[in-house]
Amino acid sequence: MSDKQPLLVIAAGGTGGHMFPAQALAEAMLRRGWRVKLSTDARGARYTGGFPHVVEIEQVSSATFQRGGLLAKALVPFRILVGIMGATLKMRRDRPAVVVGFGGYPTIPALGAAKLLRLPRMIHEQNGVLGRVNKIFATRVDHVACGTWPTDLPEGAHGLHIGNPVRGEVMKRAGAGYIAPGDYPMSILVIGGSQGARALSDNVPAAIAGLPDHLLSHVSVSHQARDEDMERVTAYYNEAGIRADVQPFFTDIPRRMSEAQLVISRAGASSVADISVIGRPSILVPYPFATDDHQTANARGLVEAGAAILIPESQLDPAMLTQQIALVLDNPEGAEQMSRAALSAGRPDATDALVTLVEQLAQRA
């Protein structure tokens, strides 16, 4: 690639929630003829396998106050300062047209350098509550692109509802036709992140087993469970005579979701985005230990649209969940309406909207 092509620097931390939208933007900007660099730390570099090979990966010095002993925490400001100085020198040699941060401590050096050099810059926040680093920079960037709406923003921050980019396999099923519940095979998809799957495994199988016979006889389940819960969850479904596919990870969630009459899920930003883009009724159980309860904020849009039923984990038990599942599966017209409402809350154009923002910022430089 020629150095005359505009350069986009993307900064992202080492979690899927940060890295996936970063990857989606990188792919789109490469197609528009830009050069792209990814700034991350050693932990984040382990998640870069899906990025196009032409994306230059730069490891920066950063640190977090969340891990390590007293000495490690005492050294955090110095490591961050070294990272910002290093990023500033690199950006002076190869000046970016725009810098975009996606959250996580590894974004501090690139965004800090962009602030010092007065470069066009923005952040993307996946959740309905700003992460710690994005909160620091929210009033120090040109735009805060919000994946979830509404997002709690500090006074003075310029927030725009962009949506969360979703995988290509999800986009292929955007708005897929919904088959409302009825007297024929029905599918329930149960998904939860590795940390949050335990409560679903503790309650969902018994809740489904408690359904009335006229529903239970037609139901099959795809249930994502942690490795340590696989055996007991599988055994419960078998003993209850329920057709169930229990796995620690589904590689074909978009297909299973498009075929489901109901999705029972945590309210991670990516899951909520998938549900809304494909358009499915859902029961959402936010992970209560998420930072600043951001999963409850993530669920807000679908719940207020009438597309989802929200159950706080403190109120989750099999009997209550049975009632809510039956409420959806016994009401085809209501389920159809929830499906349409989910689509109304979706942003399948999220990646295109991010691209437009980047190009607009570059023109203002």
Summary of the structure (lengths in Angstrom):
residues: 365
radius of gyration: 21.8
end to end distance: 21.8
largest distance: 69.2
contacts: 1303
relative contact order: 0.13
helix: 47%
strand: 16%
